[in-house]
Amino acid sequence: MKNVYPNCITIITTYKCTAACAECCFECNPKLTARVTLEQMKKFIKESKELFGQELKGVVFTGGECFLLGDDLVEVISYATKLGLVTRCVSNGYWGKNPRFAKKTLKRLKEAGLKEINISTGDDHQEYVPFDSVEGVAKLK
């Protein structure tokens, strides 16, 4: 029987979120402060790469709201990219309300190696993150 290894790992970076959606599977909200440190994320990625080798193709950063990590998110994306992994972030897009900030943020992440971004939205999200913010992210080039 052939061993089967994961091709992607996911890191729940923080339970802090700019929203407090009733249907959040992790029960994240603005009051929670628990998060994974930069060193812990790097260690997990390194050990996963060593364990799963070439089978491991990507890493997903989610939360909570992973964009609240700021410079740590940029650094861990750069680290994962240097190990040959494709990176993806899952965000509620709260940062899209300010087009200049959004463009600057995405530019930094892209330069670090970010390849994919998923924006979550829906009725619960829109109570905390107006659709205009999500639309602002979608319109960025």
DSSP file (Angstrom, degrees, kcal/mol; ACC not computed):
  #  RESIDUE AA STRUCTURE BP1 BP2  ACC     N-H-->O    O-->H-N    N-H-->O    O-->H-N    TCO  KAPPA ALPHA  PHI   PSI    X-CA   Y-CA   Z-CA
    1    1 A M              0   0    0      0, 0.0     2,-0.3     0, 0.0     0, 0.0   0.000 360.0 360.0 360.0 133.2    0.0    0.0    0.0
    2    2 A K        -     0   0    0      1,-0.1     2,-0.2     0, 0.0     0, 0.0  -0.577 360.0-116.7 -81.6 137.9    1.3    3.4   -1.0
    3    3 A N        -     0   0    0     -2,-0.3     2,-0.5     1,-0.0    -1,-0.1  -0.503  24.8-148.9 -70.4 141.2    1.7    6.1    1.6
    4    4 A V        -     0   0    0     -2,-0.2    -1,-0.0    51,-0.0    51,-0.0  -0.963  15.3-171.9-115.0 127.3   -0.5    9.2    1.0
    5    5 A Y        -     0   0    0     -2,-0.5     2,-0.1    47,-0.1    47,-0.0  -0.835  29.7 -98.8-117.1 154.3    0.8   12.5    2.2
    6    6 A P        -     0   0    0      0, 0.0     3,-0.1     0, 0.0    -1,-0.0  -0.397  19.5-158.8 -68.4 147.6   -0.9   15.9    2.4
    7    7 A N  S    S+     0   0    0      1,-0.2    50,-2.6    49,-0.2    51,-1.6   0.464  77.6  32.8-101.8  -3.3   -0.2   18.3   -0.5
    8    8 A C  E     -a   58   0A   0     49,-0.2     2,-0.3    48,-0.2    51,-0.2  -0.993  63.4-158.4-151.4 142.0   -1.2   21.4    1.6
    9    9 A I  E     -a   59   0A   0     49,-2.0    51,-2.6    -2,-0.3     2,-0.4  -0.887  10.7-148.9-117.3 154.6   -1.2   22.5    5.2
   10   10 A T  E     -a   60   0A   0     -2,-0.3     2,-0.5    49,-0.2    51,-0.2  -0.981   3.6-159.4-125.0 135.5   -3.3   25.1    6.8
   11   11 A I  E     -a   61   0A   0     49,-3.1    51,-2.5    -2,-0.4     2,-1.2  -0.961  12.3-149.3-115.8 119.4   -2.3   27.4    9.7
   12   12 A I  E     -a   62   0A   0     -2,-0.5    51,-0.2     1,-0.2     3,-0.1  -0.763  22.6-172.7 -81.8  99.9   -5.0   29.0   11.8
   13   13 A T        -     0   0    0     49,-2.5    23,-3.0    -2,-1.2     2,-0.3   0.798  55.9  -7.5 -72.7 -32.4   -2.8   32.0   12.6
   14   14 A T  B     -D   35   0B   0     48,-0.5    50,-0.8    21,-0.3    21,-0.2  -0.987  43.8-140.9-160.2 154.9   -5.0   33.8   15.1
   15   15 A Y  S    S+     0   0    0     19,-2.6    14,-1.4    -2,-0.3     2,-0.3   0.447  76.6 104.2 -97.7  -4.2   -8.4   33.6   16.7
   16   16 A K  B     +e   29   0C   0     18,-0.6    49,-2.7    12,-0.2    48,-0.5  -0.594  48.5 169.7 -76.5 137.4   -8.6   37.4   16.7
   17   17 A C        -     0   0    0     12,-0.9    15,-0.1    -2,-0.3    -2,-0.0  -0.980  46.0-128.3-145.9 155.0  -10.9   38.7   13.9
   18   18 A T  S    S+     0   0    0     -2,-0.3     2,-0.2    11,-0.1    -1,-0.0   0.577  97.9  53.0 -78.4  -9.2  -12.4   42.1   12.9
   19   19 A A        -     0   0    0     10,-0.1    -2,-0.2     2,-0.0   106,-0.1  -0.734  64.3-154.1-119.4 169.0  -15.7   40.3   12.8
   20   20 A A        -     0   0    0     -2,-0.2     9,-0.1   104,-0.2     2,-0.1  -0.437  26.3-173.8-138.7  59.8  -17.7   38.1   15.2
   21   21 A C    >   -     0   0    0      1,-0.1     3,-1.6     7,-0.1     6,-0.1  -0.321  26.2-137.2 -64.9 134.6  -19.8   36.1   12.9
   22   22 A A  T 3  S+     0   0    0      1,-0.3    -1,-0.1   102,-0.1     5,-0.0   0.801 103.8  47.5 -61.1 -30.4  -22.4   33.9   14.5
   23   23 A E  T 3  S+     0   0    0      3,-0.0    -1,-0.3     4,-0.0     2,-0.2   0.235  76.3 136.8 -99.0  13.9  -21.6   31.0   12.2
   24   24 A C    X   -     0   0    0     -3,-1.6     3,-0.9     1,-0.2     0, 0.0  -0.447  48.8-147.8 -64.3 124.8  -17.8   31.1   12.5
   25   25 A C  T 3  S+     0   0    0      1,-0.2    -1,-0.2    -2,-0.2    -3,-0.0   0.708  99.5  41.3 -68.3 -19.2  -16.5   27.6   12.8
   26   26 A F  T 3  S-     0   0    0     37,-0.1    -1,-0.2     2,-0.0    38,-0.1   0.409 105.1-126.7-106.0  -0.3  -13.6   28.8   15.1
   27   27 A E    <   +     0   0    0     -3,-0.9    -2,-0.1     1,-0.2     2,-0.1   0.856  46.7 173.7  56.6  39.2  -15.7   31.3   17.1
   28   28 A C        +     0   0    0     35,-0.1   -12,-0.2   -12,-0.1    -1,-0.2  -0.392   4.4 157.5 -74.9 153.1  -13.3   34.0   16.3
   29   29 A N  B >   -e   16   0C   0    -14,-1.4     3,-1.0    -9,-0.1   -12,-0.9  -0.973  54.9 -90.6-165.6 171.0  -13.9   37.6   17.4
   30   30 A P  T 3  S+     0   0    0      0, 0.0   -14,-0.1     0, 0.0   -10,-0.1   0.708 117.2  59.7 -64.7 -20.2  -12.2   41.0   18.1
   31   31 A K  T 3  S+     0   0    0    -16,-0.1     2,-0.2   -15,-0.0   -15,-0.1   0.709  84.1  92.4 -83.0 -20.0  -11.8   40.2   21.8
   32   32 A L    <   +     0   0    0     -3,-1.0   -15,-0.1   -17,-0.3    -3,-0.0  -0.510  46.1 179.0 -77.9 142.5   -9.7   37.0   21.3
   33   33 A T        +     0   0    0     -2,-0.2    -1,-0.1   -17,-0.1   -17,-0.1   0.493  35.0 124.5-120.0  -7.7   -5.9   37.5   21.4
   34   34 A A        +     0   0    0    -20,-0.1   -19,-2.6   -19,-0.1   -18,-0.6  -0.305  33.4 155.2 -61.0 134.7   -4.6   33.9   20.9
   35   35 A R  B     -D   14   0B   0    -21,-0.2     2,-0.4   -20,-0.1   -21,-0.3  -0.982  45.2-106.2-154.6 161.9   -2.3   33.6   18.0
   36   36 A V        -     0   0    0    -23,-3.0     2,-0.0    -2,-0.3   -25,-0.0  -0.766  41.2-122.8 -90.0 136.2    0.6   31.5   16.6
   37   37 A T     >  -     0   0    0     -2,-0.4     4,-2.3     1,-0.1     5,-0.2  -0.325  20.2-111.8 -75.6 162.6    4.0   33.2   16.8
   38   38 A L  H  > S+     0   0    0      1,-0.2     4,-2.5     2,-0.2     5,-0.2   0.910 119.8  51.8 -57.6 -44.0    6.1   33.8   13.7
   39   39 A E  H  > S+     0   0    0      1,-0.2     4,-2.4     2,-0.2    -1,-0.2   0.897 108.7  50.2 -62.9 -40.9    8.6   31.3   15.1
   40   40 A Q  H  > S+     0   0    0      2,-0.2     4,-2.4     1,-0.2    -1,-0.2   0.904 110.9  49.1 -64.5 -41.2    5.9   28.6   15.6
   41   41 A M  H  X S+     0   0    0     -4,-2.3     4,-2.5     2,-0.2    -2,-0.2   0.938 112.2  47.7 -63.6 -46.1    4.6   29.1   12.1
   42   42 A K  H  X S+     0   0    0     -4,-2.5     4,-2.8     1,-0.2     5,-0.2   0.909 112.1  50.1 -61.1 -42.1    8.1   28.8   10.5
   43   43 A K  H  X S+     0   0    0     -4,-2.4     4,-2.8     2,-0.2     5,-0.2   0.923 111.1  48.4 -63.0 -44.8    8.8   25.7   12.6
   44   44 A F  H  X S+     0   0    0     -4,-2.4     4,-2.3     2,-0.2    -2,-0.2   0.912 113.6  46.8 -62.5 -43.4    5.6   24.0   11.6
   45   45 A I  H  X S+     0   0    0     -4,-2.5     4,-2.5     2,-0.2    -2,-0.2   0.937 114.1  47.4 -64.0 -47.0    6.2   24.8    7.9
   46   46 A K  H  X S+     0   0    0     -4,-2.8     4,-2.4     1,-0.2    -2,-0.2   0.933 114.6  45.7 -60.6 -48.0    9.8   23.6    8.1
   47   47 A E  H  X S+     0   0    0     -4,-2.8     4,-2.3     1,-0.2    -1,-0.2   0.876 112.8  50.8 -65.7 -37.2    8.9   20.4    9.9
   48   48 A S  H  X S+     0   0    0     -4,-2.3     4,-2.9    -5,-0.2     5,-0.3   0.910 110.6  49.1 -65.2 -42.0    6.0   19.7    7.5
   49   49 A K  H  X S+     0   0    0     -4,-2.5     4,-1.9     1,-0.2    -2,-0.2   0.904 112.9  47.5 -64.3 -41.5    8.3   20.2    4.5
   50   50 A E  H  < S+     0   0    0     -4,-2.4    -2,-0.2    -5,-0.2    -1,-0.2   0.894 116.9  43.6 -65.4 -39.8   10.8   17.8    6.0
   51   51 A L  H  < S+     0   0    0     -4,-2.3    -2,-0.2    -5,-0.2    -1,-0.2   0.899 126.3  28.3 -73.5 -42.6    8.2   15.2    6.8
   52   52 A F  H >< S-     0   0    0     -4,-2.9     3,-1.6     1,-0.2     4,-0.4   0.535  87.2-175.6-103.0  -8.3    6.2   15.3    3.6
   53   53 A G  G ><  -     0   0    0     -4,-1.9     3,-1.3    -5,-0.3    -1,-0.2  -0.128  65.6  -4.9  55.3-137.4    8.9   16.4    1.1
   54   54 A Q  G 3  S+     0   0    0      1,-0.3    -1,-0.3    -4,-0.1    -4,-0.1   0.648 123.7  72.8 -68.8 -15.5    8.0   17.1   -2.5
   55   55 A E  G <  S+     0   0    0     -3,-1.6     2,-0.6    -6,-0.1    -1,-0.3   0.842  80.5  83.5 -65.9 -31.9    4.4   16.0   -1.8
   56   56 A L    <   +     0   0    0     -3,-1.3   -49,-0.2    -4,-0.4   -48,-0.2  -0.634  50.3 161.4 -78.7 117.7    3.8   19.2    0.1
   57   57 A K        +     0   0    0    -50,-2.6    29,-3.0    -2,-0.6     2,-0.3   0.680  52.1  16.0-109.5 -25.4    3.0   21.9   -2.4
   58   58 A G  E     -ab   8  86A   0    -51,-1.6   -49,-2.0    27,-0.3     2,-0.4  -0.949  47.3-146.5-152.4 167.0    1.3   24.7   -0.4
   59   59 A V  E     -ab   9  87A   0     27,-2.4    29,-1.8    -2,-0.3     2,-0.4  -0.999  14.3-153.5-138.1 137.1    0.4   26.4    2.8
   60   60 A V  E     -ab  10  88A   0    -51,-2.6   -49,-3.1    -2,-0.4     2,-0.5  -0.924   4.4-155.0-111.9 133.3   -2.8   28.3    3.7
   61   61 A F  E     +ab  11  89A   0     27,-2.9    29,-2.4    -2,-0.4     2,-0.2  -0.943  32.4 144.4-108.5 123.1   -2.9   31.1    6.3
   62   62 A T  E     +a   12   0A   0    -51,-2.5   -49,-2.5    -2,-0.5   -48,-0.5  -0.676   6.6 115.6-140.3-168.6   -6.3   31.7    7.8
   63   63 A G  S    S-     0   0    0      1,-0.6   -48,-0.2   -51,-0.2     2,-0.2  -0.798  82.3 -29.3-167.2-148.5   -7.9   32.6   11.2
   64   64 A G  S    S-     0   0    0    -50,-0.8     2,-0.7   -48,-0.5    -1,-0.6   0.771 130.2 -30.9  27.7-158.0   -9.5   34.6   12.6
   65   65 A E    >   -     0   0    0    -49,-2.7     3,-1.9    -2,-0.2     4,-0.2  -0.897  58.3-168.0-115.4 101.6   -8.1   37.3   10.4
   66   66 A C  G >  S+     0   0    0     24,-0.7     3,-1.8    -2,-0.7     4,-0.2   0.745  82.5  71.0 -63.5 -23.9   -4.6   36.5    9.2
   67   67 A F  G >  S+     0   0    0      1,-0.3     3,-1.1    23,-0.2    -1,-0.3   0.671  82.5  73.1 -68.5 -13.9   -4.1   40.1    7.9
   68   68 A L  G <  S+     0   0    0     -3,-1.9    -1,-0.3     1,-0.2    -2,-0.2   0.625  80.5  74.5 -71.4 -11.8   -4.0   41.3   11.5
   69   69 A L  G X  S+     0   0    0     -3,-1.8     3,-1.7     1,-0.2    -1,-0.2   0.658  76.7 179.9 -75.7 -15.6   -0.5   39.7   11.7
   70   70 A G  T X>  +     0   0    0     -3,-1.1     4,-1.5     1,-0.3     3,-0.8  -0.280  66.4   9.9  57.8-124.4    1.0   42.5    9.7
   71   71 A D  H 3> S+     0   0    0      1,-0.3     4,-2.6     2,-0.2    -1,-0.3   0.803 125.9  62.1 -60.4 -32.0    4.7   42.1    9.1
   72   72 A D  H <> S+     0   0    0     -3,-1.7     4,-2.5     1,-0.2    -1,-0.3   0.883 102.5  51.0 -62.8 -36.7    4.7   38.6   10.5
   73   73 A L  H <> S+     0   0    0     -3,-0.8     4,-2.1     2,-0.2    -1,-0.2   0.925 110.4  48.9 -65.4 -43.7    2.3   37.5    7.7
   74   74 A V  H  X S+     0   0    0     -4,-1.5     4,-2.1     1,-0.2    -2,-0.2   0.931 113.5  47.3 -59.8 -45.9    4.7   39.0    5.1
   75   75 A E  H  X S+     0   0    0     -4,-2.6     4,-2.3     1,-0.2    -2,-0.2   0.900 111.7  48.0 -66.6 -41.4    7.7   37.3    6.6
   76   76 A V  H  X S+     0   0    0     -4,-2.5     4,-2.4     2,-0.2    -1,-0.2   0.846 110.6  52.3 -71.8 -31.0    6.1   33.8    6.9
   77   77 A I  H  X S+     0   0    0     -4,-2.1     4,-2.4    -5,-0.2    -1,-0.2   0.923 110.5  48.3 -65.7 -43.3    4.8   34.0    3.3
   78   78 A S  H  X S+     0   0    0     -4,-2.1     4,-2.2    -5,-0.2    -2,-0.2   0.914 111.6  50.4 -60.9 -43.5    8.4   34.8    2.2
   79   79 A Y  H  X S+     0   0    0     -4,-2.3     4,-1.0     2,-0.2    -2,-0.2   0.936 112.1  45.7 -60.6 -49.1    9.7   31.9    4.3
   80   80 A A  H  <>S+     0   0    0     -4,-2.4     5,-2.3     1,-0.2     3,-0.5   0.888 111.2  53.4 -63.4 -39.5    7.2   29.4    2.8
   81   81 A T  H ><5S+     0   0    0     -4,-2.4     3,-2.0     1,-0.2    -1,-0.2   0.900 104.2  55.0 -62.8 -41.6    7.9   30.7   -0.7
   82   82 A K  H 3<5S+     0   0    0     -4,-2.2    -1,-0.2     1,-0.3    -2,-0.2   0.753 103.5  56.5 -64.7 -23.2   11.6   30.2   -0.3
   83   83 A L  T 3<5S-     0   0    0     -4,-1.0    -1,-0.3    -3,-0.5    -2,-0.2   0.390 126.0-104.0 -86.9   3.5   10.9   26.6    0.7
   84   84 A G  T < 5S+     0   0    0     -3,-2.0     2,-0.3     1,-0.3    -3,-0.2   0.644  74.4 140.4  87.6  15.8    9.1   26.2   -2.7
   85   85 A L      < -     0   0    0     -5,-2.3     2,-0.4    -6,-0.1    -1,-0.3  -0.707  52.2-127.3 -96.2 144.0    5.6   26.3   -1.3
   86   86 A V  E     -b   58   0A   0    -29,-3.0   -27,-2.4    -2,-0.3     2,-0.3  -0.725  32.0-146.1 -82.4 135.0    2.6   28.1   -2.9
   87   87 A T  E     -bc  59 114A   0     26,-0.5    28,-1.6    -2,-0.4    29,-1.4  -0.821  19.3-179.9-112.8 146.8    0.9   30.4   -0.4
   88   88 A R  E     -bc  60 116A   0    -29,-1.8   -27,-2.9    -2,-0.3     2,-0.4  -0.996  10.6-155.7-140.6 142.4   -2.7   31.4    0.1
   89   89 A C  E     -bc  61 117A   0     27,-1.8    29,-3.2    -2,-0.3     2,-0.5  -0.942   5.0-153.4-117.2 142.9   -4.4   33.7    2.5
   90   90 A V  E     + c   0 118A   0    -29,-2.4   -24,-0.7    -2,-0.4     2,-0.3  -0.978  30.3 160.9-113.2 124.2   -8.1   33.5    3.6
   91   91 A S  E     - c   0 119A   0     27,-2.6    29,-2.9    -2,-0.5   -26,-0.1  -0.923  49.7-130.9-140.6 159.1   -9.4   36.9    4.7
   92   92 A N        -     0   0    0     -2,-0.3    27,-0.1    27,-0.2    42,-0.1   0.522  49.5-123.3 -88.7  -5.6  -12.7   38.7    5.3
   93   93 A G    >   +     0   0    0     25,-0.1     3,-2.4     1,-0.1     4,-0.2   0.658  61.7 145.7  78.5  16.3  -11.3   41.7    3.3
   94   94 A Y  G >   +     0   0    0      1,-0.3     3,-1.1     2,-0.1    -1,-0.1   0.817  68.6  61.8 -54.3 -31.5  -11.8   44.3    6.0
   95   95 A W  G >  S+     0   0    0      1,-0.2     3,-0.8     2,-0.1    -1,-0.3   0.497  82.9  81.3 -76.7  -4.9   -8.7   46.1    4.8
   96   96 A G  G <   +     0   0    0     -3,-2.4    -1,-0.2     1,-0.2    -2,-0.1   0.527  68.0  83.2 -79.2  -5.5  -10.2   46.7    1.3
   97   97 A K  G <  S+     0   0    0     -3,-1.1    -1,-0.2     1,-0.2    -2,-0.1   0.768  89.5  53.8 -70.6 -22.9  -12.2   49.8    2.5
   98   98 A N  S <> S-     0   0    0     -3,-0.8     4,-2.9     1,-0.2     5,-0.2  -0.898  74.3-163.6-111.9 100.6   -9.1   51.9    2.0
   99   99 A P  H  > S+     0   0    0      0, 0.0     4,-2.5     0, 0.0     5,-0.2   0.848  87.7  49.5 -55.7 -39.8   -7.9   51.4   -1.6
  100  100 A R  H  > S+     0   0    0      2,-0.2     4,-2.2     1,-0.2     5,-0.2   0.935 114.7  44.1 -66.3 -44.8   -4.4   52.9   -1.0
  101  101 A F  H  > S+     0   0    0      2,-0.2     4,-2.8     1,-0.2    -1,-0.2   0.916 114.2  51.0 -63.8 -43.1   -3.8   50.7    2.1
  102  102 A A  H  X S+     0   0    0     -4,-2.9     4,-2.7     1,-0.2     5,-0.2   0.921 111.1  47.2 -61.4 -45.3   -5.2   47.7    0.3
  103  103 A K  H  X S+     0   0    0     -4,-2.5     4,-2.1    -5,-0.2    -1,-0.2   0.915 113.8  47.8 -63.8 -43.1   -3.0   48.1   -2.7
  104  104 A K  H  X S+     0   0    0     -4,-2.2     4,-2.1    -5,-0.2    -2,-0.2   0.912 112.6  49.7 -63.5 -43.2    0.1   48.6   -0.6
  105  105 A T  H  X S+     0   0    0     -4,-2.8     4,-2.1     1,-0.2    -2,-0.2   0.941 112.7  45.1 -62.7 -49.3   -0.7   45.6    1.5
  106  106 A L  H  X S+     0   0    0     -4,-2.7     4,-2.8     1,-0.2     5,-0.2   0.859 109.7  56.2 -65.2 -34.5   -1.3   43.3   -1.4
  107  107 A K  H  X S+     0   0    0     -4,-2.1     4,-2.5    -5,-0.2    -1,-0.2   0.934 108.6  47.0 -61.7 -45.9    1.9   44.6   -3.1
  108  108 A R  H  X S+     0   0    0     -4,-2.1     4,-1.5     1,-0.2    -2,-0.2   0.916 114.6  46.7 -61.7 -43.5    4.0   43.7   -0.1
  109  109 A L  H  X>S+     0   0    0     -4,-2.1     5,-2.8     2,-0.2     4,-0.8   0.893 112.0  50.1 -68.0 -39.2    2.4   40.2    0.1
  110  110 A K  H ><5S+     0   0    0     -4,-2.8     3,-0.8     3,-0.2    -2,-0.2   0.917 109.5  51.2 -64.1 -42.9    2.8   39.6   -3.6
  111  111 A E  H 3<5S+     0   0    0     -4,-2.5    -1,-0.2     1,-0.3    -2,-0.2   0.819 107.1  54.6 -63.2 -30.3    6.5   40.6   -3.4
  112  112 A A  H 3<5S-     0   0    0     -4,-1.5    -1,-0.3    -5,-0.2   -31,-0.2   0.685 131.8 -93.7 -76.0 -18.1    6.8   38.1   -0.5
  113  113 A G  T <<5 +     0   0    0     -4,-0.8   -26,-0.5    -3,-0.8    -3,-0.2   0.459  64.5 161.6 122.0   3.3    5.4   35.4   -2.7
  114  114 A L  E   < +c   87   0A   0     -5,-2.8    -1,-0.2     1,-0.2   -26,-0.1  -0.353   8.9 176.7 -58.3 128.5    1.7   35.3   -2.1
  115  115 A K  E     +     0   0A   0    -28,-1.6     2,-0.3     1,-0.3   -27,-0.2   0.670  58.7  24.6-106.9 -23.7    0.0   33.5   -5.0
  116  116 A E  E     -c   88   0A   0    -29,-1.4   -27,-1.8     2,-0.0     2,-0.4  -0.999  52.9-169.3-148.6 144.3   -3.6   33.3   -4.0
  117  117 A I  E     -c   89   0A   0     -2,-0.3     2,-0.5   -29,-0.2   -27,-0.2  -0.999   6.8-161.5-134.7 134.3   -6.1   35.1   -1.8
  118  118 A N  E     -c   90   0A   0    -29,-3.2   -27,-2.6    -2,-0.4     2,-0.5  -0.965   8.5-155.6-113.4 128.2   -9.6   34.0   -0.8
  119  119 A I  E     -c   91   0A   0     -2,-0.5     2,-0.4   -29,-0.2   -27,-0.2  -0.913   7.9-148.6-106.1 124.5  -12.0   36.5    0.5
  120  120 A S        +     0   0    0    -29,-2.9     2,-0.3    -2,-0.5    14,-0.0  -0.740  28.4 156.0 -89.6 136.0  -14.9   35.3    2.7
  121  121 A T        +     0   0    0     -2,-0.4     2,-0.3    13,-0.0     3,-0.1  -0.971   4.3 122.6-151.8 166.3  -18.2   37.1    2.6
  122  122 A G  S  > S-     0   0    0     -2,-0.3     4,-2.7     1,-0.1     5,-0.2  -0.938  73.6 -57.6 161.0-177.5  -21.8   36.5    3.2
  123  123 A D  H  > S+     0   0    0     -2,-0.3     4,-0.7     1,-0.2    -1,-0.1   0.914 132.5  46.8 -57.8 -45.9  -24.7   37.7    5.3
  124  124 A D  H >4 S+     0   0    0      1,-0.2     3,-0.9     2,-0.2     4,-0.5   0.931 113.9  48.4 -61.1 -46.0  -22.8   37.2    8.6
  125  125 A H  H >> S+     0   0    0      1,-0.2     4,-3.6     2,-0.2     3,-2.0   0.897 103.1  61.1 -61.1 -41.5  -19.7   38.8    7.3
  126  126 A Q  H 3< S+     0   0    0     -4,-2.7    -1,-0.2     1,-0.3    -2,-0.2   0.684  91.1  67.4 -67.2 -16.8  -21.5   41.9    6.0
  127  127 A E  T << S+     0   0    0     -3,-0.9    -1,-0.3    -4,-0.7    -2,-0.2   0.812 121.2  19.0 -65.8 -28.9  -22.7   42.8    9.4
  128  128 A Y  T <4 S+     0   0    0     -3,-2.0    -2,-0.2    -4,-0.5    -1,-0.1   0.700 131.8  41.0-112.4 -32.0  -19.0   43.5   10.3
  129  129 A V  S  < S-     0   0    0     -4,-3.6    -1,-0.3    -5,-0.1     5,-0.1  -0.924  83.7-134.2-124.9 104.2  -17.3   43.9    6.9
  130  130 A P    >>  -     0   0    0      0, 0.0     3,-1.5     0, 0.0     4,-1.1  -0.207  20.3-119.2 -57.5 146.7  -19.3   45.9    4.4
  131  131 A F  H 3> S+     0   0    0      1,-0.3     4,-3.0     2,-0.2     5,-0.2   0.790 111.4  70.6 -58.7 -27.2  -19.5   44.4    0.9
  132  132 A D  H 3> S+     0   0    0      1,-0.2     4,-2.1     2,-0.2    -1,-0.3   0.867  96.7  51.7 -56.6 -37.0  -17.8   47.6   -0.3
  133  133 A S  H <> S+     0   0    0     -3,-1.5     4,-1.5     2,-0.2    -1,-0.2   0.927 111.2  45.6 -66.3 -44.6  -14.6   46.5    1.4
  134  134 A V  H  X S+     0   0    0     -4,-1.1     4,-2.1     1,-0.2    -2,-0.2   0.912 113.1  50.5 -63.7 -43.0  -14.7   43.1   -0.2
  135  135 A E  H  X S+     0   0    0     -4,-3.0     4,-1.7     1,-0.2    -1,-0.2   0.862 104.7  58.7 -63.1 -36.1  -15.4   44.7   -3.6
  136  136 A G  H  < S+     0   0    0     -4,-2.1     4,-0.4    -5,-0.2    -1,-0.2   0.880 107.3  46.4 -61.0 -38.8  -12.5   47.0   -3.0
  137  137 A V  H >< S+     0   0    0     -4,-1.5     3,-1.3     1,-0.2    -2,-0.2   0.922 110.2  53.2 -67.5 -44.3  -10.2   44.0   -2.8
  138  138 A A  H 3< S+     0   0    0     -4,-2.1    -2,-0.2     1,-0.3    -1,-0.2   0.796 105.8  54.4 -62.8 -29.0  -11.7   42.4   -5.8
  139  139 A K  T 3< S+     0   0    0     -4,-1.7    -1,-0.3    -5,-0.1    -2,-0.2   0.567  83.0 111.6 -83.7  -8.7  -11.1   45.5   -7.9
  140  140 A L    <         0   0    0     -3,-1.3    -3,-0.0    -4,-0.4    -4,-0.0  -0.364 360.0 360.0 -67.9 144.8   -7.4   45.7   -7.1
  141  141 A K              0   0    0     -2,-0.1    -1,-0.1     0, 0.0    -4,-0.0   0.349 360.0 360.0-119.0 360.0   -5.0   45.1  -10.0
